[in-house]
Amino acid sequence: MCPFCLITTTVEFVLLCVEIGTYQQTCIEGFEDGKEAIKTSVVSYLKNSTQFTSNSLAIITWINKAATTLNLRRLLSLPHQNEAPEWLPSKDRRLLLTEDLRKKADIVVAKDGSGKYKKISDALKHVPNESNKRTVIYVKRGVYYENVRVEKTKWNVMIIGDGMTSTIVSASLNFVDGTPTFSTATFGQ
């Protein structure tokens, strides 16, 4: 399915454009100083794409300002709270709408030792590879200092927590220390 078919709001479109710009910049930053000729070539190839992305952002920003000025604001069909997206298969929608998804967890992670694992990475090692069955990992409240890699062979993994202010995953990889930008995410692939 085309990723643009899922865009329902101007906010989603703006976020998509910002992501595209970030990925392009990350790609450029990924070339080391010794490969300046390749880096220059990549920048040249991405020039039109970068300009199109920038122009798209400018156009949507202008349209949004014009619509706001004219007071023609109209809400698109935004999903209601506690409603799963329609594109999600019905089995997964039912799972997401379960009253307390934490009780259905296959694996529990807890810093205090009350779960089977103390680290999310350790729990992911025990998720079956290429599984057709959904594996739900419940991460209890706490601050987890680790870079979590969900490998490509780990299919159908759902990680849930106690909320964005209760279950926190943090790490410190950054470009300044020599890590490529695309490897600095707290959750990665």
ABEGO torsion letter per residue (X at the ends): XBAAAABABAAAAAAAAAAAAAAAAAAAAABBAAAAAAAAAAAAAAAAAAAAAAAAAAAAAAAAAAAAAAGABBBBBBBBBGBBBAABBAAAAAAAABABAAAABABBBBAAGABABABAAAAAAABBBGBABBBBBBBBBEBBBBBBBBBAABBGBBBBBAEAAABBBBBABBAAAGBBAAAABABBX
